[in-house]
Amino acid sequence: MRLLERIREFQKFLYQSGLAQGVLALPAPSLLSLPAPTGADLELDLVFDRVIEEPDIVQVSRDLFDSGHYNIAVHEAFKAVDTYIQAKVSEHHFSGTKLMDHVFSPNDPKLVWSARKTLTQKDQQAGYHRLFSGAMLGIRNPTGHAFDWIDEPEEALECIVLAQHLLRKAKAAVASVKAP
């Protein structure tokens, strides 16, 4: 892990010194020509490092974000949320919106954050149900179907922050206990 951090630091040095090339080879979707990073790009990379701390999100989106593949970075961040929730509730036959509707349903949730006794607790469950489901429908799905759905670094960073928040909420959730 330390070696990877040192490689990233060297990569930033290359960008900041202007020695980096504008071409990045990825196994998929193809060889993409990228413009040299600007000062604003470097600033957003630093913001990413300060704000995005959840290891599951950093692992799948950091390098993509750094290299300007914002759409793919966002998609991978939300896939990480989806994958975590699938594993937590052992529901591998659902994904995306259907999974979120199944897991966070206000009526029969699999994961909760409270006893859902008060109006506030019920509202939290219903609200996060909509956030999880809506994020899959409105962010994850379009980024998976359109290569350039999100092509601005600021928008990508905002979406990745949301993915991180949702992942942290999923990690804090506990299994729902059915009333006797």
N, C-alpha and C positions, 0 to 999 in steps of 0.2 A: 504494500500500500504506500509506503514511503517513497518508493521509486516512482510510482505514478504521480505523486504530488510534485516530485522534483522535475518530472517531465513536463507537467503543466506549468510550473514556474519558468522553465526554460522556454516553453512555447510563448508565454506572456512576454518574456524578455525579447524574443524574436519579433513579436508583434510591435512592442513598444519601440524597439530600435529600428524598425523598418526593414529588417532583414528577412521577414517572412514572405513567402511566395503567395500569390493569389490563387493557387490551384490546390484543391483538396480532393484526394481520391477516396471514394467510399465504395464498399462492396455493393451497395444498393442506394439509390436507384441507378446512379451512373456517375461518371466523372463530371464534376461540376466546377465551373470556373467561377471564382469568387473575387470580388474586388478586395483590395488591401483594406484592412480594418482602419477605421478612422478613430479619432480621439473619443468620439461619442460611443463607438463600439467598445472600446477598451473600458470606458467608464461603466457601461452596462455590464461588462464581464465582471468588474469589481463589485458592482451591486449584486449580481448573481451570487458571487462568493460570500457576501455579507448576509444575504437574506435567505438563500436556499441552503438549508443545513440538513434536511432529512436525507439520510444516506440512500434510501431507495429511489428518491427523486434525483439526487445528484448523480448517482451511478448511471442512470439511463438518459439524462438530458444534458448534462454539463458539456460534454464534448460536442454534441450536436449544436447547442446554443453558441458555444465559442466559435464554431466554424460557420455560423450563419444559417444553419438549417433549422430555422425557428419553428416551422410547421411540424417537422418530425420531432423536435425536442418536446413540444407541447404534447403531441400525440403519445410519445413514450412516457411522459410524466403521468398522463391520465391512464395509460395502460398499467402503470405501476400501481396506481390506486385500485384499479379493477382487479388486478392479479392478487394484491394483498387481501382484498375483501373476499375473493373467491376462496383463498386458502384459509382465511380466518373462520369462515362458516362452512367450509367443505362443500361448496356449491360450484362444481366445475362444469355443470351443464347449462349454467346461465352466465351471461356477461353483459356489460354495458347497462343500458337503461333497465332491462328486465331484471338483472341482478340487483340493482339498486332499489327497484320497486319491491322486489321480494325481501331483501334484507332490512330495509329501513321503513317499510310500510307503517304508517301510524296505527293501523288496526291490528296487525299481527307481525310485529317486527322480529327479526332474528337478533339484531343488535340494537342496544339502547344506551342512553347516557343517564337515564334517571328511572324512577319508578313510574313515571307518567301518570301521577295522581293529580297534580295541580294543572291549571290551565297553562301556566308557563311551561311546565314540563311537557305537556302534550304539544304545545306550539313548537317547542324545540325539536321534538321528534318529527313533526309534520314539516317543519321548515327545512331541516337537514335532509329529510327524505327528498324534498323538491330540489335542494341544492345538488345532492349526489346524482339524482336522476337527470336533472337538467344539464349538469356538467357533462355527463356522458352523451346526452342527446345533442347538445348545442356546441360542445367543444371537441370531445374525443371523436365522435363520428365524422364531423366535417373534416377534421385534420387527417383522418384516415382515408377519406375519399377524394380530397382535392390537395394536390401537392403544395399549392401556394395559398391555402386558406388563410394562414397567418404568416405574413412575410415581413412584419415589422418587429424589431427586437423588443420594443417597449410593450407591445401587446403580448408577445410571447412570454415575457417575464411576468406580466400580470397573471396570465393563465397558469404559469408554472407555480406561482405563489398560491393560487387557488388550489391547485393539485396538492401542494404540500399541506395546506390547511386541511383539506379533506382527508388526506392520508393520516394526519395527526388525529383528527376526530375519529377516524375508523380505528386507529390503534387504541384510543381511549374508550371506545365503546365496549360494552360487555354483553354477554349473551342474555337474551330476554328470558325471564322466568315466567312460565305460564301460571296463571292463577289456578288454585285447586278447585 
